[in-house]
Amino acid sequence: MTAPTSFDVSAALDRPKLGSFGLRIVILSWLVTFFDGFDLNVIAYLSKPLQADFGLTTQMLGNVFSIGIFGTFLGGFLFGYLGDRMGRRPAILFATAGFSALTFAIALSPNYPVLLALRFVNGLALGGALPLIWSLNIEFAPKRLRATIITLTMLGYGMGVTVAGPIARLVLPHYSWPGVFVVGAILSFGATILLFFNLPESPRFLVSRQEKPDAIKRILARMGISTPEEPVQFVLSDEAQSSGGQFRVSMLFEGALRWLTPLLWLSYFTSSVSIFFITSWSPLILEDLGFTADQAAWIASMNSLFSAAGGLSLMRFTDRFGPISVAVLPLSAVPLLLVAGLAPISLTVFLVLLVPISIFLGGSHYGIQSILGFFYPSKIRANGTGWCSGVAKIGSTIGPLIGGYVLATSLPVQMTYALLAICPLIYGLAVLSIGLIVRRAHRV
């Protein structure tokens, strides 16, 4: 019997152009992140009607917000496991259909306990979608475009957060808070239908599992990649073989990952602390510094736009120079935060400083998201990104808590920006270490 012909799928996918097929995956992924951002964050604009209908205290309302974030924390682990067990496509469909159905169910909540339970389960699906999208896009993208593509897909999340407020304000007067959830659910479900008919499975995942060679051929053919007619042995020449068997957490620490995984966790964790610190407390801090409530709200809302600008400016450098370029933005934010927090400056100068601070901190958050899945083999990539995302959610929770503690002290409000500099300093040094480890590995 003739030995099967070896076909390197990784080399075939590292094509010179993204192509219409790859662009379609990016657009579909953008829709997932958009509705993920919208469905998770729109509840912040519905607090007053929810309080009125259910008789919620401020603490009870805070529980509704917090339990959703806790759900996203667990969802990263759960769907990371499912993504490496079932495949990227079914896990993504499961997540998007799940948060569509659960967002609709929230609109039907009869009381506070049911609202709390549904918000938690919805968080599981919302938290699981993003790591799966990162994994799928990394596995389809040419290496030279990976950071760019992940950044572009994550801009959908930021856009979902941005439009949540305007959509809520448009729907609330006519249909109250249930109508806002129904609108989100219908639109999310429409995106799920598009995914069902258009989203392919990752050929890298199938090769790593040594499954469905005919499906691999069909997917590659849709991409315009020809494979031999005779029996083929599909391989991934650019990936080290991970340990066999079921996923174990120890797989995330094999070989160079014993250094890279803790550094990725530390980077994403500290970045999340700083981002959610600023998101939660900026309006109050700005008011205390002397800005009006309207000015503070407007300045805070611009943060997402500056963050997106930072991410867009960084993505091509990351693809060209590797992870080490991501370190530039958080380290650049450190001296600016120290000046903003310690120097005797006017409100005008303070406002000018906030622009590059938002660009550097927000852009670096996009930066770490763009490289999370680079270092894991396809067989455990969804688990790798899922665990990173889960650890980061701890930072997302701690950030607002730290802010509340600091603001409750007798320290000058402006000094909170100086204290915040600790996070991008740690983040920058951690991601700089990642870049040095990767460069050293390439020289060996």
TIPADO-677876 format. One record per residue (C-alpha): x, y, z; residue in one letter; residue number from 1. Coordinates in Angstrom, 2 decimals. Layout:
// residues N
<pt <X, Y, Z>, "A", NUM>;
...
END
This chain:
// residues 444
<pt <0.00, 0.00, 0.00>, "M", 1>;
<pt <1.26, 3.48, -0.91>, "T", 2>;
<pt <2.07, 5.69, 2.07>, "A", 3>;
<pt <-0.21, 8.74, 2.30>, "P", 4>;
<pt <1.14, 12.04, 1.03>, "T", 5>;
<pt <2.03, 14.52, 3.77>, "S", 6>;
<pt <0.30, 17.89, 3.46>, "F", 7>;
<pt <1.31, 20.78, 5.72>, "D", 8>;
<pt <-1.90, 22.61, 6.62>, "V", 9>;
<pt <-0.08, 25.31, 8.59>, "S", 10>;
<pt <1.98, 26.27, 5.54>, "A", 11>;
<pt <-1.13, 26.27, 3.33>, "A", 12>;
<pt <-3.00, 28.57, 5.75>, "L", 13>;
<pt <-0.09, 30.98, 5.95>, "D", 14>;
<pt <-1.11, 32.37, 2.57>, "R", 15>;
<pt <-0.08, 35.83, 1.32>, "P", 16>;
<pt <-3.62, 37.28, 1.39>, "K", 17>;
<pt <-6.55, 36.95, 3.75>, "L", 18>;
<pt <-9.02, 36.47, 0.88>, "G", 19>;
<pt <-12.80, 36.75, 0.84>, "S", 20>;
<pt <-13.20, 33.55, 2.88>, "F", 21>;
<pt <-10.99, 34.87, 5.67>, "G", 22>;
<pt <-12.69, 38.26, 5.55>, "L", 23>;
<pt <-16.07, 36.56, 5.98>, "R", 24>;
<pt <-14.80, 34.84, 9.14>, "I", 25>;
<pt <-13.60, 38.18, 10.50>, "V", 26>;
<pt <-17.01, 39.78, 9.86>, "I", 27>;
<pt <-18.88, 36.88, 11.47>, "L", 28>;
<pt <-16.52, 37.01, 14.45>, "S", 29>;
<pt <-17.02, 40.76, 14.74>, "W", 30>;
<pt <-20.76, 40.15, 15.05>, "L", 31>;
<pt <-20.19, 37.69, 17.89>, "V", 32>;
<pt <-18.01, 40.10, 19.84>, "T", 33>;
<pt <-20.41, 43.00, 19.13>, "F", 34>;
<pt <-23.40, 41.21, 20.63>, "F", 35>;
<pt <-21.25, 39.83, 23.44>, "D", 36>;
<pt <-20.33, 43.39, 24.41>, "G", 37>;
<pt <-23.89, 44.65, 23.98>, "F", 38>;
<pt <-25.67, 41.86, 25.88>, "D", 39>;
<pt <-23.21, 41.92, 28.79>, "L", 40>;
<pt <-23.12, 45.69, 29.30>, "N", 41>;
<pt <-26.59, 46.99, 28.32>, "V", 42>;
<pt <-27.93, 46.15, 31.78>, "I", 43>;
<pt <-25.93, 49.07, 33.18>, "A", 44>;
<pt <-28.36, 51.43, 31.42>, "Y", 45>;
<pt <-31.44, 49.68, 32.82>, "L", 46>;
<pt <-30.70, 50.03, 36.52>, "S", 47>;
<pt <-33.49, 52.48, 37.40>, "K", 48>;
<pt <-36.38, 50.63, 35.73>, "P", 49>;
<pt <-35.09, 47.32, 37.14>, "L", 50>;
<pt <-34.99, 48.82, 40.63>, "Q", 51>;
<pt <-38.50, 50.18, 40.22>, "A", 52>;
<pt <-40.05, 46.95, 38.89>, "D", 53>;
<pt <-38.37, 44.53, 41.32>, "F", 54>;
<pt <-37.92, 46.82, 44.31>, "G", 55>;
<pt <-34.16, 46.33, 44.25>, "L", 56>;
<pt <-31.85, 48.00, 46.71>, "T", 57>;
<pt <-28.53, 49.33, 45.48>, "T", 58>;
<pt <-26.81, 46.25, 46.90>, "Q", 59>;
<pt <-29.25, 43.90, 45.14>, "M", 60>;
<pt <-28.68, 45.72, 41.86>, "L", 61>;
<pt <-24.94, 45.41, 42.40>, "G", 62>;
<pt <-25.44, 41.67, 42.84>, "N", 63>;
<pt <-27.13, 41.51, 39.43>, "V", 64>;
<pt <-24.15, 43.26, 37.84>, "F", 65>;
<pt <-21.54, 41.21, 39.71>, "S", 66>;
<pt <-23.09, 37.78, 39.16>, "I", 67>;
<pt <-23.02, 38.32, 35.40>, "G", 68>;
<pt <-19.29, 39.05, 35.55>, "I", 69>;
<pt <-18.79, 36.00, 37.78>, "F", 70>;
<pt <-20.58, 33.94, 35.13>, "G", 71>;
<pt <-18.21, 35.21, 32.44>, "T", 72>;
<pt <-15.30, 34.20, 34.68>, "F", 73>;
<pt <-16.49, 30.57, 34.79>, "L", 74>;
<pt <-17.60, 30.65, 31.16>, "G", 75>;
<pt <-14.04, 31.11, 29.95>, "G", 76>;
<pt <-13.01, 27.82, 31.57>, "F", 77>;
<pt <-16.15, 25.93, 30.56>, "L", 78>;
<pt <-16.26, 26.94, 26.90>, "F", 79>;
<pt <-12.49, 26.73, 26.56>, "G", 80>;
<pt <-12.84, 23.06, 27.48>, "Y", 81>;
<pt <-15.80, 22.60, 25.13>, "L", 82>;
<pt <-13.94, 24.33, 22.29>, "G", 83>;
<pt <-11.06, 21.88, 22.52>, "D", 84>;
<pt <-13.40, 18.95, 23.07>, "R", 85>;
<pt <-16.23, 19.59, 20.57>, "M", 86>;
<pt <-14.53, 21.95, 18.13>, "G", 87>;
<pt <-14.58, 25.70, 17.62>, "R", 88>;
<pt <-17.70, 25.83, 15.45>, "R", 89>;
<pt <-20.16, 23.89, 17.69>, "P", 90>;
<pt <-18.87, 25.59, 20.84>, "A", 91>;
<pt <-19.27, 29.07, 19.30>, "I", 92>;
<pt <-22.79, 28.21, 18.08>, "L", 93>;
<pt <-23.63, 26.85, 21.52>, "F", 94>;
<pt <-22.36, 30.04, 23.19>, "A", 95>;
<pt <-24.09, 32.49, 20.83>, "T", 96>;
<pt <-27.38, 30.59, 20.78>, "A", 97>;
<pt <-27.11, 30.33, 24.56>, "G", 98>;
<pt <-26.67, 34.01, 25.26>, "F", 99>;
<pt <-29.34, 34.88, 22.69>, "S", 100>;
<pt <-31.91, 32.62, 24.38>, "A", 101>;
<pt <-30.91, 33.67, 27.89>, "L", 102>;
<pt <-30.99, 37.37, 27.05>, "T", 103>;
<pt <-34.57, 36.82, 25.88>, "F", 104>;
<pt <-35.34, 34.85, 29.05>, "A", 105>;
<pt <-34.09, 37.73, 31.21>, "I", 106>;
<pt <-36.81, 39.90, 29.65>, "A", 107>;
<pt <-39.37, 37.46, 31.09>, "L", 108>;
<pt <-37.91, 37.40, 34.62>, "S", 109>;
<pt <-40.77, 37.43, 37.14>, "P", 110>;
<pt <-38.70, 38.27, 40.22>, "N", 111>;
<pt <-35.27, 39.07, 41.59>, "Y", 112>;
<pt <-34.03, 35.49, 42.26>, "P", 113>;
<pt <-34.89, 34.40, 38.71>, "V", 114>;
<pt <-33.24, 37.53, 37.28>, "L", 115>;
<pt <-30.12, 36.75, 39.31>, "L", 116>;
<pt <-30.00, 33.11, 38.16>, "A", 117>;
<pt <-30.55, 33.96, 34.48>, "L", 118>;
<pt <-27.94, 36.70, 34.61>, "R", 119>;
<pt <-25.39, 34.19, 35.95>, "F", 120>;
<pt <-26.11, 31.52, 33.33>, "V", 121>;
<pt <-26.10, 34.15, 30.58>, "N", 122>;
<pt <-22.67, 35.24, 31.81>, "G", 123>;
<pt <-21.38, 31.70, 31.25>, "L", 124>;
<pt <-22.21, 31.88, 27.55>, "A", 125>;
<pt <-21.04, 35.48, 27.16>, "L", 126>;
<pt <-17.71, 34.74, 28.84>, "G", 127>;
<pt <-17.14, 31.65, 26.73>, "G", 128>;
<pt <-17.63, 33.23, 23.31>, "A", 129>;
<pt <-14.57, 35.49, 23.19>, "L", 130>;
<pt <-11.83, 32.87, 23.82>, "P", 131>;
<pt <-13.40, 30.68, 21.15>, "L", 132>;
<pt <-13.43, 33.54, 18.64>, "I", 133>;
<pt <-9.77, 34.30, 19.40>, "W", 134>;
<pt <-8.87, 30.65, 18.84>, "S", 135>;
<pt <-10.78, 30.30, 15.58>, "L", 136>;
<pt <-9.36, 33.47, 14.03>, "N", 137>;
<pt <-5.78, 32.68, 15.04>, "I", 138>;
<pt <-6.16, 29.28, 13.40>, "E", 139>;
<pt <-7.38, 30.71, 10.11>, "F", 140>;
<pt <-5.25, 33.85, 9.91>, "A", 141>;
<pt <-1.87, 34.08, 8.19>, "P", 142>;
<pt <0.81, 34.58, 10.84>, "K", 143>;
<pt <1.64, 38.05, 9.61>, "R", 144>;
<pt <-1.98, 39.19, 10.22>, "L", 145>;
<pt <-2.93, 37.43, 13.43>, "R", 146>;
<pt <-2.71, 40.38, 15.83>, "A", 147>;
<pt <-4.44, 42.64, 13.31>, "T", 148>;
<pt <-7.34, 40.23, 12.84>, "I", 149>;
<pt <-7.87, 39.63, 16.58>, "I", 150>;
<pt <-7.80, 43.38, 17.21>, "T", 151>;
<pt <-10.34, 44.02, 14.45>, "L", 152>;
<pt <-12.69, 41.35, 15.79>, "T", 153>;
<pt <-12.41, 42.74, 19.34>, "M", 154>;
<pt <-13.35, 46.20, 18.11>, "L", 155>;
<pt <-16.80, 44.68, 17.76>, "G", 156>;
<pt <-16.95, 44.23, 21.53>, "Y", 157>;
<pt <-16.08, 47.88, 22.09>, "G", 158>;
<pt <-18.69, 48.95, 19.56>, "M", 159>;
<pt <-21.30, 46.78, 21.30>, "G", 160>;
<pt <-20.52, 48.51, 24.60>, "V", 161>;
<pt <-20.65, 51.93, 22.91>, "T", 162>;
<pt <-24.08, 51.51, 21.30>, "V", 163>;
<pt <-25.66, 49.78, 24.31>, "A", 164>;
<pt <-26.51, 53.14, 25.88>, "G", 165>;
<pt <-28.06, 54.80, 22.82>, "P", 166>;
<pt <-30.11, 51.68, 21.97>, "I", 167>;
<pt <-31.35, 51.41, 25.55>, "A", 168>;
<pt <-32.39, 55.07, 25.56>, "R", 169>;
<pt <-34.22, 54.57, 22.25>, "L", 170>;
<pt <-36.15, 51.46, 23.33>, "V", 171>;
<pt <-36.83, 52.20, 27.02>, "L", 172>;
<pt <-39.54, 54.87, 26.57>, "P", 173>;
<pt <-41.63, 52.51, 24.45>, "H", 174>;
<pt <-41.06, 48.99, 25.83>, "Y", 175>;
<pt <-39.28, 49.50, 29.17>, "S", 176>;
<pt <-36.36, 47.29, 30.17>, "W", 177>;
<pt <-37.76, 43.95, 28.85>, "P", 178>;
<pt <-37.93, 45.47, 25.37>, "G", 179>;
<pt <-34.21, 46.26, 25.43>, "V", 180>;
<pt <-33.36, 42.63, 26.23>, "F", 181>;
<pt <-35.77, 41.38, 23.56>, "V", 182>;
<pt <-34.11, 43.60, 20.93>, "V", 183>;
<pt <-30.68, 42.33, 21.95>, "G", 184>;
<pt <-31.87, 38.72, 21.89>, "A", 185>;
<pt <-33.46, 38.99, 18.43>, "I", 186>;
<pt <-30.39, 40.60, 16.90>, "L", 187>;
<pt <-28.06, 38.10, 18.61>, "S", 188>;
<pt <-30.16, 35.19, 17.38>, "F", 189>;
<pt <-30.01, 36.59, 13.85>, "G", 190>;
<pt <-26.21, 36.56, 14.11>, "A", 191>;
<pt <-26.38, 32.94, 15.34>, "T", 192>;
<pt <-28.30, 31.94, 12.21>, "I", 193>;
<pt <-25.64, 33.58, 10.03>, "L", 194>;
<pt <-22.97, 31.67, 11.94>, "L", 195>;
<pt <-24.80, 28.37, 11.53>, "F", 196>;
<pt <-24.82, 28.65, 7.74>, "F", 197>;
<pt <-21.43, 30.30, 7.24>, "N", 198>;
<pt <-18.99, 29.57, 10.06>, "L", 199>;
<pt <-16.54, 26.74, 9.27>, "P", 200>;
<pt <-14.65, 24.52, 11.65>, "E", 201>;
<pt <-10.96, 25.22, 12.17>, "S", 202>;
<pt <-8.86, 22.93, 9.96>, "P", 203>;
<pt <-5.99, 23.31, 12.43>, "R", 204>;
<pt <-8.22, 21.91, 15.17>, "F", 205>;
<pt <-9.25, 18.96, 13.00>, "L", 206>;
<pt <-5.64, 18.21, 12.08>, "V", 207>;
<pt <-4.52, 18.42, 15.71>, "S", 208>;
<pt <-7.20, 15.83, 16.55>, "R", 209>;
<pt <-6.46, 13.74, 13.44>, "Q", 210>;
<pt <-10.16, 13.85, 12.57>, "E", 211>;
<pt <-12.34, 14.20, 9.47>, "K", 212>;
<pt <-9.80, 14.44, 6.63>, "P", 213>;
<pt <-12.61, 14.88, 4.11>, "D", 214>;
<pt <-13.92, 17.87, 6.07>, "A", 215>;
<pt <-10.41, 19.36, 6.12>, "I", 216>;
<pt <-10.24, 19.01, 2.34>, "K", 217>;
<pt <-13.62, 20.70, 1.91>, "R", 218>;
<pt <-12.69, 23.63, 4.15>, "I", 219>;
<pt <-9.36, 24.14, 2.39>, "L", 220>;
<pt <-11.10, 23.92, -0.99>, "A", 221>;
<pt <-13.50, 26.71, 0.06>, "R", 222>;
<pt <-10.40, 28.78, 0.79>, "M", 223>;
<pt <-9.00, 28.06, -2.67>, "G", 224>;
<pt <-6.33, 25.68, -1.33>, "I", 225>;
<pt <-5.89, 22.51, -3.39>, "S", 226>;
<pt <-4.98, 19.19, -1.76>, "T", 227>;
<pt <-3.74, 15.98, -3.45>, "P", 228>;
<pt <-6.35, 13.53, -4.71>, "E", 229>;
<pt <-4.48, 10.51, -3.28>, "E", 230>;
<pt <-4.62, 9.62, 0.44>, "P", 231>;
<pt <-3.27, 12.53, 2.48>, "V", 232>;
<pt <-1.72, 12.78, 5.93>, "Q", 233>;
<pt <-2.44, 16.29, 7.20>, "F", 234>;
<pt <0.19, 17.78, 9.52>, "V", 235>;
<pt <0.97, 21.04, 11.33>, "L", 236>;
<pt <4.68, 21.66, 10.95>, "S", 237>;
<pt <4.68, 24.85, 13.04>, "D", 238>;
<pt <3.30, 23.31, 16.23>, "E", 239>;
<pt <4.96, 21.25, 18.89>, "A", 240>;
<pt <3.02, 18.14, 19.76>, "Q", 241>;
<pt <1.20, 18.50, 23.07>, "S", 242>;
<pt <0.61, 15.61, 25.45>, "S", 243>;
<pt <-2.06, 13.19, 24.39>, "G", 244>;
<pt <-5.31, 12.32, 26.16>, "G", 245>;
<pt <-7.90, 14.56, 27.75>, "Q", 246>;
<pt <-7.06, 18.15, 28.61>, "F", 247>;
<pt <-5.22, 18.68, 31.87>, "R", 248>;
<pt <-4.30, 22.08, 33.30>, "V", 249>;
<pt <-0.67, 20.91, 33.39>, "S", 250>;
<pt <-0.68, 21.04, 29.57>, "M", 251>;
<pt <-0.74, 24.84, 29.84>, "L", 252>;
<pt <2.69, 24.69, 31.48>, "F", 253>;
<pt <4.56, 22.29, 29.20>, "E", 254>;
<pt <7.87, 23.39, 27.67>, "G", 255>;
<pt <8.17, 27.14, 27.19>, "A", 256>;
<pt <4.55, 27.51, 28.38>, "L", 257>;
<pt <5.75, 27.04, 31.96>, "R", 258>;
<pt <6.95, 30.66, 31.67>, "W", 259>;
<pt <4.62, 32.02, 29.02>, "L", 260>;
<pt <1.32, 31.00, 30.64>, "T", 261>;
<pt <1.97, 32.72, 34.03>, "P", 262>;
<pt <3.25, 35.82, 32.23>, "L", 263>;
<pt <0.17, 35.92, 29.99>, "L", 264>;
<pt <-2.08, 35.56, 33.02>, "W", 265>;
<pt <-0.22, 38.33, 34.85>, "L", 266>;
<pt <-0.34, 40.63, 31.82>, "S", 267>;
<pt <-4.05, 40.19, 31.13>, "Y", 268>;
<pt <-4.91, 40.34, 34.84>, "F", 269>;
<pt <-3.13, 43.64, 35.50>, "T", 270>;
<pt <-4.44, 45.15, 32.26>, "S", 271>;
<pt <-7.99, 44.22, 33.27>, "S", 272>;
<pt <-7.53, 45.75, 36.73>, "V", 273>;
<pt <-6.52, 49.09, 35.23>, "S", 274>;
<pt <-9.19, 49.11, 32.50>, "I", 275>;
<pt <-12.09, 48.30, 34.82>, "F", 276>;
<pt <-10.75, 50.64, 37.50>, "F", 277>;
<pt <-10.94, 53.49, 35.00>, "I", 278>;
<pt <-14.24, 52.39, 33.45>, "T", 279>;
<pt <-15.96, 52.15, 36.83>, "S", 280>;
<pt <-14.62, 55.21, 38.60>, "W", 281>;
<pt <-13.57, 57.78, 35.99>, "S", 282>;
<pt <-16.86, 59.74, 35.99>, "P", 283>;
<pt <-16.80, 60.12, 39.79>, "L", 284>;
<pt <-13.09, 60.98, 39.90>, "I", 285>;
<pt <-13.49, 63.57, 37.16>, "L", 286>;
<pt <-16.40, 65.19, 38.98>, "E", 287>;
<pt <-14.37, 65.33, 42.20>, "D", 288>;
<pt <-11.55, 67.00, 40.30>, "L", 289>;
<pt <-13.83, 69.82, 39.20>, "G", 290>;
<pt <-15.49, 68.74, 35.95>, "F", 291>;
<pt <-19.27, 68.96, 35.70>, "T", 292>;
<pt <-21.32, 65.76, 35.65>, "A", 293>;
<pt <-22.02, 66.18, 31.92>, "D", 294>;
<pt <-18.35, 66.87, 31.17>, "Q", 295>;
<pt <-17.27, 63.86, 33.22>, "A", 296>;
<pt <-19.73, 61.57, 31.42>, "A", 297>;
<pt <-18.62, 62.82, 28.00>, "W", 298>;
<pt <-14.91, 62.48, 28.81>, "I", 299>;
<pt <-15.42, 58.97, 30.21>, "A", 300>;
<pt <-17.44, 57.89, 27.17>, "S", 301>;
<pt <-14.61, 58.94, 24.85>, "M", 302>;
<pt <-12.32, 56.44, 26.54>, "N", 303>;
<pt <-13.56, 53.55, 24.36>, "S", 304>;
<pt <-12.81, 55.51, 21.19>, "L", 305>;
<pt <-9.29, 56.35, 22.34>, "F", 306>;
<pt <-8.80, 52.72, 23.38>, "S", 307>;
<pt <-9.82, 51.56, 19.90>, "A", 308>;
<pt <-7.39, 54.05, 18.36>, "A", 309>;
<pt <-4.62, 52.61, 20.52>, "G", 310>;
<pt <-5.47, 49.06, 19.50>, "G", 311>;
<pt <-5.56, 49.96, 15.81>, "L", 312>;
<pt <-2.21, 51.75, 16.03>, "S", 313>;
<pt <-0.58, 48.77, 17.75>, "L", 314>;
<pt <-1.86, 45.80, 15.74>, "M", 315>;
<pt <0.43, 46.08, 12.71>, "R", 316>;
<pt <3.50, 46.56, 14.90>, "F", 317>;
<pt <2.56, 43.44, 16.84>, "T", 318>;
<pt <2.31, 41.41, 13.65>, "D", 319>;
<pt <5.62, 42.75, 12.40>, "R", 320>;
<pt <7.77, 42.80, 15.54>, "F", 321>;
<pt <6.05, 40.25, 17.74>, "G", 322>;
<pt <4.73, 40.41, 21.31>, "P", 323>;
<pt <7.56, 42.62, 22.50>, "I", 324>;
<pt <5.96, 45.60, 20.73>, "S", 325>;
<pt <2.88, 45.29, 22.98>, "V", 326>;
<pt <5.03, 46.34, 25.95>, "A", 327>;
<pt <5.52, 49.83, 24.52>, "V", 328>;
<pt <2.01, 51.09, 25.30>, "L", 329>;
<pt <1.65, 50.13, 29.00>, "P", 330>;
<pt <5.19, 51.26, 29.79>, "L", 331>;
<pt <4.51, 54.57, 28.02>, "S", 332>;
<pt <1.41, 55.05, 30.19>, "A", 333>;
<pt <3.37, 54.81, 33.46>, "V", 334>;
<pt <5.10, 58.25, 33.44>, "P", 335>;
<pt <1.92, 59.93, 32.19>, "L", 336>;
<pt <-0.10, 58.42, 35.05>, "L", 337>;
<pt <2.52, 59.58, 37.55>, "L", 338>;
<pt <2.40, 63.13, 36.19>, "V", 339>;
<pt <-1.41, 63.12, 36.12>, "A", 340>;
<pt <-1.54, 61.81, 39.68>, "G", 341>;
<pt <1.27, 63.74, 41.39>, "L", 342>;
<pt <2.03, 66.96, 39.50>, "A", 343>;
<pt <0.28, 70.27, 40.32>, "P", 344>;
<pt <-1.38, 70.73, 36.92>, "I", 345>;
<pt <-4.48, 72.53, 35.71>, "S", 346>;
<pt <-7.66, 70.74, 34.63>, "L", 347>;
<pt <-6.85, 71.58, 31.02>, "T", 348>;
<pt <-3.43, 69.91, 31.21>, "V", 349>;
<pt <-4.98, 66.98, 33.09>, "F", 350>;
<pt <-7.55, 66.57, 30.33>, "L", 351>;
<pt <-4.84, 66.64, 27.67>, "V", 352>;
<pt <-2.93, 63.91, 29.54>, "L", 353>;
<pt <-6.02, 61.70, 29.66>, "L", 354>;
<pt <-6.03, 61.32, 25.88>, "V", 355>;
<pt <-2.68, 59.48, 25.56>, "P", 356>;
<pt <-3.34, 57.65, 28.84>, "I", 357>;
<pt <-6.59, 56.26, 27.39>, "S", 358>;
<pt <-4.85, 55.39, 24.11>, "I", 359>;
<pt <-1.97, 53.61, 25.85>, "F", 360>;
<pt <-4.00, 51.71, 28.46>, "L", 361>;
<pt <-6.90, 50.83, 26.16>, "G", 362>;
<pt <-4.63, 50.00, 23.24>, "G", 363>;
<pt <-2.48, 47.74, 25.38>, "S", 364>;
<pt <-5.63, 45.89, 26.50>, "H", 365>;
<pt <-6.39, 45.15, 22.85>, "Y", 366>;
<pt <-2.73, 44.21, 22.48>, "G", 367>;
<pt <-2.73, 41.46, 25.10>, "I", 368>;
<pt <-5.98, 40.06, 23.73>, "Q", 369>;
<pt <-4.42, 39.91, 20.27>, "S", 370>;
<pt <-1.55, 37.62, 21.37>, "I", 371>;
<pt <-3.16, 35.36, 23.99>, "L", 372>;
<pt <-3.66, 32.39, 21.71>, "G", 373>;
<pt <-0.38, 32.62, 19.78>, "F", 374>;
<pt <1.60, 30.30, 22.01>, "F", 375>;
<pt <-0.74, 27.34, 22.52>, "Y", 376>;
<pt <-0.94, 24.40, 20.12>, "P", 377>;
<pt <-4.29, 23.98, 18.39>, "S", 378>;
<pt <-5.21, 20.98, 20.50>, "K", 379>;
<pt <-5.37, 23.09, 23.69>, "I", 380>;
<pt <-5.70, 26.63, 22.30>, "R", 381>;
<pt <-9.30, 27.19, 23.40>, "A", 382>;
<pt <-8.43, 25.99, 26.89>, "N", 383>;
<pt <-5.36, 28.23, 26.92>, "G", 384>;
<pt <-7.27, 31.36, 25.95>, "T", 385>;
<pt <-10.21, 30.36, 28.15>, "G", 386>;
<pt <-8.01, 30.12, 31.24>, "W", 387>;
<pt <-6.34, 33.44, 30.40>, "C", 388>;
<pt <-9.77, 35.03, 30.04>, "S", 389>;
<pt <-10.94, 33.54, 33.32>, "G", 390>;
<pt <-7.92, 34.87, 35.22>, "V", 391>;
<pt <-8.46, 38.29, 33.62>, "A", 392>;
<pt <-12.07, 38.33, 34.86>, "K", 393>;
<pt <-10.68, 38.24, 38.40>, "I", 394>;
<pt <-8.84, 41.44, 37.54>, "G", 395>;
<pt <-12.03, 42.87, 36.05>, "S", 396>;
<pt <-13.75, 42.26, 39.38>, "T", 397>;
<pt <-10.89, 43.48, 41.56>, "I", 398>;
<pt <-10.36, 46.72, 39.61>, "G", 399>;
<pt <-13.59, 48.41, 40.71>, "P", 400>;
<pt <-13.15, 47.08, 44.28>, "L", 401>;
<pt <-9.65, 48.57, 44.50>, "I", 402>;
<pt <-10.98, 51.84, 43.16>, "G", 403>;
<pt <-13.69, 51.95, 45.80>, "G", 404>;
<pt <-11.19, 51.21, 48.57>, "Y", 405>;
<pt <-8.71, 53.86, 47.40>, "V", 406>;
<pt <-11.38, 56.52, 46.98>, "L", 407>;
<pt <-12.67, 55.78, 50.49>, "A", 408>;
<pt <-9.28, 56.74, 51.97>, "T", 409>;
<pt <-8.07, 60.24, 52.72>, "S", 410>;
<pt <-5.75, 60.30, 49.71>, "L", 411>;
<pt <-6.25, 63.12, 47.19>, "P", 412>;
<pt <-8.51, 61.90, 44.38>, "V", 413>;
<pt <-5.95, 62.87, 41.74>, "Q", 414>;
<pt <-3.41, 60.53, 43.34>, "M", 415>;
<pt <-5.44, 57.49, 42.27>, "T", 416>;
<pt <-3.94, 57.89, 38.80>, "Y", 417>;
<pt <-0.44, 57.63, 40.26>, "A", 418>;
<pt <-1.35, 54.46, 42.16>, "L", 419>;
<pt <-2.88, 53.05, 38.99>, "L", 420>;
<pt <0.56, 53.24, 37.33>, "A", 421>;
<pt <1.52, 50.06, 39.20>, "I", 422>;
<pt <-0.68, 47.96, 36.89>, "C", 423>;
<pt <0.73, 49.00, 33.47>, "P", 424>;
<pt <4.25, 48.82, 34.94>, "L", 425>;
<pt <3.77, 45.17, 35.93>, "I", 426>;
<pt <1.94, 44.45, 32.67>, "Y", 427>;
<pt <4.63, 46.07, 30.55>, "G", 428>;
<pt <7.45, 44.18, 32.23>, "L", 429>;
<pt <5.54, 40.89, 31.97>, "A", 430>;
<pt <4.79, 41.24, 28.26>, "V", 431>;
<pt <8.35, 42.43, 27.66>, "L", 432>;
<pt <9.50, 39.16, 29.23>, "S", 433>;
<pt <7.17, 37.25, 26.92>, "I", 434>;
<pt <8.71, 38.97, 23.92>, "G", 435>;
<pt <12.25, 38.19, 25.06>, "L", 436>;
<pt <11.38, 34.52, 25.64>, "I", 437>;
<pt <9.85, 34.25, 22.17>, "V", 438>;
<pt <12.85, 35.93, 20.51>, "R", 439>;
<pt <15.27, 33.67, 22.36>, "R", 440>;
<pt <13.28, 30.60, 21.30>, "A", 441>;
<pt <13.45, 31.70, 17.64>, "H", 442>;
<pt <17.22, 32.05, 17.84>, "R", 443>;
<pt <17.66, 28.51, 19.15>, "V", 444>;
END
